[in-house]
Amino acid sequence: MAPTPEHLLAAEEALAAANEVLPIFEKFVPGEDRPQKALQALAAWTNGEMSVSEVRRAAFDAHEAARNTDNLAARYAARACGQAASVAHVASHLPHVHRYAEKARAEVKRKH
């Protein structure tokens, strides 16, 4: 079954919000691409190129990347990416994307 227009809008919003903080993760954890792959998977899903189960796997991988870093800003940014990919499964993950993105930005500001 195809996603509803509302579900696709939620996915696009989640993708935009997570893409804003992805550079935070990449700055502190260079070479780790699981959060980026999660966002690429979500984008592919919005285009009908990937299944929900594939995107969910990418979301889990982004959360694993979050667990593997000690840098709090990077962890929050990776969580934002994982939650964004999770929107493919359930649109109600969208608020979590915004929450983690804000936490990532706040942590960067706190450190500087």
C-alpha positions in Angstrom: 0.0 0.0 0.0 1.3 3.4 -0.9 1.9 6.0 1.8 -0.7 8.8 2.2 0.2 12.3 1.2 0.3 13.3 4.9 2.8 10.5 5.6 5.0 11.6 2.7 4.9 15.2 4.0 5.9 14.0 7.4 8.8 12.1 5.8 9.9 15.1 3.9 9.8 17.3 7.0 11.8 14.7 9.0 14.3 14.4 6.2 14.9 18.2 6.1 15.2 18.5 9.9 17.7 15.6 10.2 19.7 16.8 7.3 20.2 20.1 9.1 22.0 18.3 12.0 23.7 15.5 10.1 26.9 17.7 9.7 27.1 17.9 13.5 27.4 14.1 13.5 29.8 14.0 10.6 32.1 16.7 12.2 32.5 14.7 15.4 32.4 11.2 13.9 34.1 11.4 10.5 33.9 8.3 8.3 30.8 6.9 10.0 28.0 6.9 7.4 25.1 5.1 9.1 23.1 8.2 9.9 23.6 9.5 6.4 22.5 6.1 5.0 19.4 6.3 7.1 18.5 9.6 5.5 19.3 8.2 2.1 17.0 5.3 2.8 14.2 7.6 3.8 14.6 9.6 0.6 14.5 6.4 -1.4 11.3 5.3 0.4 9.6 8.6 -0.4 10.4 7.9 -4.1 9.0 4.3 -3.8 12.5 2.9 -4.2 12.9 1.2 -0.9 10.6 -0.9 1.4 9.7 0.2 4.9 11.6 -2.8 6.4 14.8 -1.7 4.6 14.4 1.8 5.9 13.7 0.5 9.4 17.0 -1.4 9.3 18.8 1.8 8.3 17.1 3.6 11.2 18.3 0.9 13.6 21.8 1.3 12.2 21.7 5.1 12.8 20.7 4.5 16.4 23.6 2.0 16.8 25.9 4.7 15.5 24.5 7.0 18.2 25.2 4.5 20.9 28.8 4.1 19.6 29.8 7.7 20.1 30.7 9.5 23.4 30.1 12.9 21.9 26.6 14.0 23.0 26.0 16.4 20.1 26.8 13.7 17.6 24.7 11.2 19.5 21.7 13.5 19.3 22.2 14.2 15.7 22.4 10.5 14.9 19.3 9.9 16.9 17.6 12.6 14.8 18.6 10.7 11.7 17.4 7.4 13.1 14.1 8.9 14.1 13.7 10.5 10.7 14.1 7.1 8.9 11.6 5.7 11.4 9.0 8.0 10.0 8.7 5.6 7.0 7.3 3.1 9.4 5.2 5.4 11.6 4.8 9.1 10.9 4.4 9.8 14.6 8.2 9.6 14.9 8.4 13.1 13.4 8.3 15.0 16.8 11.3 13.0 18.0 13.3 14.1 15.0 12.8 17.7 15.9 13.5 17.1 19.6 16.8 15.3 18.9 17.8 17.9 16.3 17.2 20.7 18.8 19.2 18.8 21.5 22.1 18.4 19.0 22.1 22.1 18.2 21.8 23.0 21.9 24.7 20.8 22.8 26.9 22.3 20.1 26.1 25.8 21.5 26.7 24.7 25.0 30.2 23.5 24.2 31.1 26.7 22.4 
